[in-house]
Amino acid sequence: MTLLTVRDLTVDFGSGIRAVDGLDLDLDTGQVLGVVGESGSGKSVTSLAVLGLLQGATVSGEIRFDGRELTTLDQRSLRRLRGDRIAMVFQDPLSCLNPYYTVAFQIAEAYRAHHRAGRREAHKVAVRMLERVGIPEPERRARCYPHEFSGGMRQRVMIAMALCLEPDLLIADEPTTALDVTVQAQILDLLRELRREVGTAIMLITHDMGVVAGLADHVVVMHQGHAVERGAVRDVFRRPQQPYTRGLLACVPRIDGPLPHRLPTLEMTG
C-alpha cells in the first residue's frame, strides 16, 4: 500500500532559485526509500516540504500522505500529523535539542503533545524509549541534559523522540552524518530493528550510498532538484543508468578494489 505520494513537487525560493523541480516519488507502508545526492541537490528541502516546514518558499505540486493531500492543510492540521503520524530526525541533534531541559522532559513533551497523559506517565514513556534505543542506564541518563551525551547518543535521543508515538512515516535527514563508522552502524541497526518491530516506513535522506545499500529498499537519486534515476536498490547499484549515479557509486570505498597508491617510506638516518 502506498503511504506517501509526491507528484510534480516544485519548491521555489524566488530570484530564480528552484531547489526542487518536478519531483515524483512513492513510498509504501513499511518500506525504506533512500533519497540520495550531493549537498544542494534538494534532498532536505523535499523532506521539509513534506512536513510543511518551509518558510519563504513557494511549494507547488501534490504531496499525498495516506490518501490525504498535505499541501492544502492548515497549520493546525499539519501539527496534528507531525510527530503523531509523521516524525522527523534532523541532521544535527545538538541544535534541535533544547539545552535547558533534560532529554526525558523533551521526549515526554512530544508524547504529551499528542496524548492526554500526565507528567509521570509521560516520563515513564520517555525512559522506556531511551531503553529501547539502546541508552545504557536509562533511568539515570533520563535526567541528563543534551550536552552530557555523545553525538551518537544524542542521535538516539532524537530517534526516541520521533518514535515515541510510533509514527507511520519517519523522515531521517542524514541520521549518521558526523558519526564515526561504529556509531553509524549502530544507528542503522537501530533503524532496521525499529522498522521491523513497528512497521514504520522510512524516508532516508543521505549523500552516503553505502548507508542506502545497507538499509533502503528503493532509491531516488537527486541532482540539481531533479530525480535523475530511481529504482530498487539492487538494480540501481548493479546497473546504474546515469553518469551522475555512477559517479556517486564510484565514491564508495570498496574493500575488493585496488589498493591506494602508497608513498615511498623514508629511511631514518642517525
Secondary structure, 3 states (H helix, E strand, C coil): CEEEEEEEEEEECCCCCEEEEEEEEEEECCCEEEEECCCCCCHHHHHHHHHCCCCCCEEEEEEEECCEECCCCCHHHHHHHECCCEEEECCCHHHHCCCCCCHHHHHHHHHHHHCCCCHHHHHHHHHHHHHHCCCCCHHHHCCCCHHHCCHHHHHHHHHHHHHCCCCCEEEEECCCCCCCHHHHHHHHHHHHHHHHHHCCEEEEEECCHHHHHHHCCEEEEEECCEEEEEEEHHHHHHCCCCHHHHHHHHCCCCCCCCCCCCCCCCCCCC
